[in-house]
Amino acid sequence: MSPDSPTPSRPPIQYGIGTLLIATTALAVLLGTLQWMGLAPEVIALVFGVLLVGALAGVALVVALLRGIDNRRQDGENDES
C-alpha cells in the first residue's frame, strides 16, 4: 500500500427503521405500564432519566471502544513500516 493511498475504514453504524420502531415501542410499553400501575409522574420521570443516562453511557462506551480499536490499528500499521 503506498503512503498516498487512503486507509480503508469501516462504514458508519446505521440503524434501520425497524430497529427504531422496536426501540420506540419498547419504551412506550415500559412507560405505559408504569403509568398503568399508578406510579407518580415523578417516578416515571426518574425511570426515564435512568434509561436515558444508561443509553448515553452505552453509546459513549461503544464510541470509545471503536476509537481505541482504530488507534490500535493505526499504531500497528506505523510499527510495521
TABELFEN-V547621 format. One record per residue. N is the residue number from 0. RES is the residue in one letter. PSI is psi as a letter, one per 40 degrees, with the letter a starting at -180 (NA if undefined). NEAR is the number of other C-alpha atoms within 8 Angstrom. D_LAST is the distance of its C-alpha to the last C-alpha in Angstrom with 1 decimal. Layout:
BEGIN
n = [N | N]
res = [RES | RES]
psi = [PSI | PSI]
near = [NEAR | NEAR]
d_last = [D_LAST | D_LAST]
END
This chain:
BEGIN
n = [0 | 1 | 2 | 3 | 4 | 5 | 6 | 7 | 8 | 9 | 10 | 11 | 12 | 13 | 14 | 15 | 16 | 17 | 18 | 19 | 20 | 21 | 22 | 23 | 24 | 25 | 26 | 27 | 28 | 29 | 30 | 31 | 32 | 33 | 34 | 35 | 36 | 37 | 38 | 39 | 40 | 41 | 42 | 43 | 44 | 45 | 46 | 47 | 48 | 49 | 50 | 51 | 52 | 53 | 54 | 55 | 56 | 57 | 58 | 59 | 60 | 61 | 62 | 63 | 64 | 65 | 66 | 67 | 68 | 69 | 70 | 71 | 72 | 73 | 74 | 75 | 76 | 77 | 78 | 79 | 80]
res = [M | S | P | D | S | P | T | P | S | R | P | P | I | Q | Y | G | I | G | T | L | L | I | A | T | T | A | L | A | V | L | L | G | T | L | Q | W | M | G | L | A | P | E | V | I | A | L | V | F | G | V | L | L | V | G | A | L | A | G | V | A | L | V | V | A | L | L | R | G | I | D | N | R | R | Q | D | G | E | N | D | E | S]
psi = [h | i | d | e | i | i | i | i | i | i | i | i | h | i | h | i | d | d | d | d | d | d | d | d | d | d | d | d | d | d | d | d | d | d | d | d | e | f | i | i | d | d | d | d | d | d | d | d | d | d | d | d | d | d | d | d | d | d | d | d | d | d | d | d | d | d | d | d | d | d | d | d | d | d | d | d | d | d | d | d | NA]
near = [3 | 4 | 4 | 4 | 6 | 4 | 4 | 4 | 4 | 4 | 4 | 4 | 4 | 4 | 6 | 6 | 6 | 6 | 8 | 9 | 8 | 8 | 8 | 8 | 8 | 8 | 8 | 8 | 8 | 8 | 10 | 8 | 8 | 10 | 11 | 7 | 6 | 6 | 9 | 7 | 7 | 6 | 8 | 12 | 8 | 8 | 8 | 9 | 8 | 8 | 8 | 8 | 8 | 8 | 8 | 8 | 8 | 8 | 8 | 8 | 8 | 8 | 8 | 8 | 8 | 8 | 8 | 8 | 8 | 8 | 8 | 8 | 8 | 8 | 8 | 8 | 8 | 7 | 6 | 5 | 4]
d_last = [10.6 | 11.0 | 10.2 | 14.0 | 14.6 | 15.7 | 14.2 | 16.8 | 19.2 | 22.1 | 25.6 | 27.6 | 30.1 | 33.4 | 36.9 | 39.6 | 43.2 | 44.2 | 42.0 | 43.4 | 46.9 | 46.6 | 45.3 | 48.1 | 50.7 | 49.7 | 49.9 | 53.3 | 54.6 | 53.6 | 55.1 | 58.2 | 58.8 | 58.6 | 61.1 | 63.3 | 63.4 | 65.0 | 62.4 | 62.7 | 60.5 | 58.9 | 57.7 | 56.3 | 54.5 | 53.1 | 51.9 | 50.3 | 48.6 | 47.2 | 45.8 | 44.3 | 42.6 | 41.3 | 39.9 | 38.2 | 36.7 | 35.5 | 33.8 | 32.2 | 30.9 | 29.4 | 27.7 | 26.3 | 25.0 | 23.4 | 21.7 | 20.5 | 19.1 | 17.3 | 16.0 | 14.7 | 12.9 | 11.2 | 10.4 | 9.1 | 6.8 | 5.6 | 5.7 | 3.8 | 0.0]
END
